[in-house]
Amino acid sequence: KRLFDLLSATLSLVFLSPIFLLLAILIKFESNGSVFYRGIRTGRCGRPFRIFKFRTMVGDAENLGGPSTGKDDTRITRIGYFLRDYKLDELPQLINVIKGEMSIVGPRPEVEEYTRLYEGDEELILTIRPGITDYASIEFRNLADVLGDTHVDETYEGVVKPVKNKLRIKYVKERGFFVDMKIIIMTLYRILF
């Protein structure tokens, strides 16, 4: 799995580098701030790490709202909506894969605010590397639509998070090469179609 991650992440970064450059220019052109968002997430064995994502929100977004983002969140930039729609904001996580902090497929990483509350089977989620995609990414392809515009953090915690965690646990229990290939194909299909 690690060899697959390294090879696919390295080749993808080389192939996608012109797109990365274009997106970086568009992000900087639209708003002040870093090209990347580097939020802290919980990784394997509970170790915190800084995730790489293309910044889709205004520069001081974390000071202007909670950890979840609703459908019409005013913090999201115009280019940010485009990046989120096609999941392009997630591509820089290939860097996290090369660094060994993430895998191509694995449970999506969460903020420590949520992972420190894990109990029972939820603790299994932290036994493997988090991933760029998983069952929950496919199920909640349009998460902002599910969260709506009001009480976004409460909706995430009460409705979405329990389902996501069940899907994360499902992946941990079923994981394997063919499961990973199935999830990659399903992810690409959901993004493109």
N, C-alpha and C positions, 0 to 999 in steps of 0.2 A: 504493500500500500504506500509506504513512504517513497519508494522508487518511482511508482506511478505518479505520486503527487509532485515530486521534484521535476520529473521529465515534463509532465503536462503543464505545470506552472511556468517553468523556464521557457518552453516553446511558445506558450500562450503570451507571455510577456514580450518576447521578441516579435512575434507576429502582430501583437496589438499595440506596440510602441507608437506607431504613427497616430493611432486613435487616441491613445493616452495624451499625446502632445496636443492634439486638437482640442480635446476636452479640457485639458489644463488651461489652455488659452481662453476658451469660452468661459470657464469658471472665474478666472482672474479678471476678464473683461467686464463681467456683469457685476461683481461685488468685491469689496475688500475682504482680505483674509487669506488664509492658507488654501492651497489647492486641495489638500487632504484634510479629512476629519480624522482625528486620532483619539477617539474615545476609549476608555478603559473597559475591557470585557474580561470575563472569567474564563480561563482556559483549562486545559487538562490538569487534573489533580488540584483544582482550585487556584492555580497560579494566575494572577492578573497579567494582562498584556494590552498593548495599545493596538487597536485594529486600524487598518488602512482602508479608508473609503474616500471616494471623491466627495468633496463638500457639496451638499445640496441645499444648505440653509445659510442664512445670513451669518456673518462672522461671530456674533455673540449669542447665538441661538440657545445655548445651554442655560444662559442667564435669563432668558425670556420665556421659558416654559419647561414642562416636564420631559421625561425620557421617551414618551410615546408621541407619535406624530399623526394627527388626524388628516382627513381628506383635503381640507382647504386651509391648512395651517399657514398663517401669514409669514412664518419664518422661512418657508421654502422659496427658493429663488426660481425664476422661470426656467433656467437651464436645469435646475434641481428637479423640477417636475418631469422633464424629459429623461434625465438620468434614472430617476426612480421608476418611471413607467417601463423602461427596458432593462432595468436592473444593472445598468452600466456603472452605477455608483459602487457596486460591489466588486468590480474587477480588480482594484488595487489590492484586494485581499490575497491575490496571487503572491504578493510580497510576503504576507504572513505565512503562506504555505511554504515558500522557500526557506523562511527563517525557522520553520518547524513549529510554529505556534498554532497553525491551523492545517486542515486537510481540505482537499477539494470537496469531499463528501463527509459530512459529520453533523452532529447537532449544532444548530446555529448558536453562536456565543451570546450570552446574556450579560447584562450589567450585574455587578455584585449585589446591588440592592435586592435583586430577585434570587440569585443563586445562593445567597447565604440562608435563604428560607427553605432550600431543598430538604426533603426528608424522604425516608423509605426508598422506593425505586428511583425517585428523582436524583438521588446521589449517584446513580449509575451514569447519568449524563456527563458528569465530570471525570469519568474514568478513561475517556478517549479524547483525542483532539477534536475541537469544534471544527465545523466545516463551512464552506461557502454556500453549500446547498444541502438540503435534506428533505424529508417528507413534509415538514412544517413549512418550508419555503414554497413548496408546490401547493400545499393546501391553502396557504394564506398569500398567494401571489399578489392579490390586491388588498393588502392589509389595511391601507388607509380607508378604503371603502367600508370595510368591516367596522373599523373604529369610529367612523363618522366624524362629526365636528365638535360634539360636546361630551364632556366627561371621558375624554380619551384615555387617560391613565387608568381610570376605574374600569372602563370597558376592557382594556388590555388585561389588567390583573384578574378580573372576575370571569371573563368570557374566553379570551384568546389564550392567555398563558397556560391554563390547565390543559387545553387541547394541544397546544404546542408541546408541552412537556410530555404528554402521552405519546405523541409522534416521535419526539426525541428518544424516549425510552424504547419505543418500537424499533427505531434504527439501531440503537446500541445492541439490542437482543438479536436482531436479524443480520447485522452487518456482514459484508463479504464482498468479494470482487463483483459478482453478478448483480448484487443489490445496488452497489455503487454505480455500475453501468446503467442500470434501470433508472436510478434517480437522476443521473446526468442527462439521459435522453428525455425523461419526463420534464426536467427543468427547461431544457432547450425548447421543447415543444410548447410549454406554457408561455415562455417569453416570446417566441416567434409567432405563435398562433392563438 
